Amino acid sequence: MANAGEIAQQLQIPRSFLAKILQRLVREGIMESTRGMHGGYRLLRKPTEITLLDVLTSIQGNAQLSACAIDHRRCQQSARCAVHQVWVDIRREVDRRLGTRTIASLL
């Protein structure tokens, strides 16, 4: 169990920024928070069971393969866009790699 202040200090990021990330991880069931004097945050699953893709999608949501590489909206020009298929292939590979790496592999 670690509190937000300790985590922010360890990661050298602003506590307010971290708080938003922790809220999303709690909401998505990756972490839980406990209030009080001895409260803090902890993982709900083993680090070997949580992939980097789990964490990323919890924080930023599912990135759509059909999203435009230029303006993040759904691509309306995919049939004519020279970059579209390249972007889709890159996103698939990134998702594949993130889905095979766990939190434990970073520790």
Secondary structure as the mmCIF struct_conf table of DSSP 4:
data_model
#
loop_
_struct_conf.conf_type_id
_struct_conf.id
_struct_conf.beg_label_comp_id
_struct_conf.beg_label_asym_id
_struct_conf.beg_label_seq_id
_struct_conf.end_label_comp_id
_struct_conf.end_label_asym_id
_struct_conf.end_label_seq_id
STRN STRN1 ALA A 2 ALA A 2
HELX_RH_AL_P HELX_RH_AL_P1 ALA A 4 LEU A 11
TURN_TY1_P TURN_TY1_P1 GLN A 12 GLN A 12
HELX_RH_AL_P HELX_RH_AL_P2 ARG A 15 ARG A 27
TURN_TY1_P TURN_TY1_P2 GLU A 28 GLY A 29
BEND BEND1 ILE A 30 ILE A 30
STRN STRN2 MET A 31 THR A 34
BEND BEND2 GLY A 36 GLY A 36
TURN_TY1_P TURN_TY1_P3 MET A 37 HIS A 38
STRN STRN3 GLY A 40 LEU A 43
BEND BEND3 LEU A 44 ARG A 45
HELX_RH_3T_P HELX_RH_3T_P1 PRO A 47 GLU A 49
STRN STRN4 THR A 51 THR A 51
HELX_RH_AL_P HELX_RH_AL_P3 LEU A 52 GLN A 60
HELX_LH_PP_P HELX_LH_PP_P1 ASN A 62 GLN A 64
TURN_TY1_P TURN_TY1_P4 LEU A 65 SER A 66
STRN STRN5 ALA A 67 ALA A 67
TURN_TY1_P TURN_TY1_P5 ALA A 69 ASP A 71
BEND BEND4 HIS A 72 ARG A 73
STRN STRN6 ARG A 74 ARG A 74
HELX_LH_PP_P HELX_LH_PP_P2 CYS A 75 CYS A 75
BEND BEND5 GLN A 76 GLN A 76
TURN_TY1_P TURN_TY1_P6 SER A 78 ARG A 80
TURN_TY1_P TURN_TY1_P7 ALA A 82 VAL A 83
HELX_RH_AL_P HELX_RH_AL_P4 HIS A 84 THR A 100
STRN STRN7 THR A 102 THR A 102
BEND BEND6 ILE A 103 ILE A 103
HELX_RH_3T_P HELX_RH_3T_P2 ALA A 104 LEU A 106
#
